[in-house]
Amino acid sequence: MNGSPFSSSLTLGVGAVLVCGVAVLWLSAVRSVIRAISVQGIALGCVAVLLGVHLHDPALIATAAVVIVVKGVAIPMLLRHVTGGQPLARETRPLVNVPASLVVSAALIFLAFARTRGIAHFVGTTAGTLVPVGFATLLVGFFVLVARRRPIFQMIGLLLVDNGIALVAFLVTAGVPFLIELGVSLDVLLGVVVLGVLAVRLRTDFGDLDLDALQELHD
């Protein structure tokens, strides 16, 4: 794989990861957001595949397979199970509305590029120049955690943060050791399972609640 196709393919994959993160802020239907997270997980795995093939690193390719299976397939399936019989569930009262969220996401992306330019220059590789995209995805994930009320969006925000960290690791160090990525992915999977069980229990006992409703119950 020569430089130009590799660079173009890598840029496309990394860009897809960020676009899916921004799509979470744009979409309100839970099922659509879960699809975006699934696509993001697959795109993240494809980034690792490209790096693995380019560097002739079988361990990185194996890591990519773990990412695709766990983050692109398994976790989205669990999130769909959490939504249960509510295929039309939506985020109707976000703390920050969609237009304002998109403006904030643009500001966060600009901030990530402005503050991490030095890291990209220090790495000095084709992958390194895309490091700001990973930090932008991380910041968008934190914003989702703050700006959305529904518990399912809190899980998705957590996944965005984790995917942003993983993307930075892939781009800066050409991947993390297979066992470490496997452990992290399984930890995230376990966290989603636990949160999913709690969300299902809350929905069963109290109905479909957002965080404000849960706070009212507490009060």
PyMOL commands that set and color helices and strands:
alter all, ss='L'
color gray80, all
select helices_A, chain A and resi 3-26+30-55+58-83+98-115+117-123+128-147+151-173+178-206+211-218
alter helices_A, ss='H'
color red, helices_A
deselect
rebuild
show_as cartoon
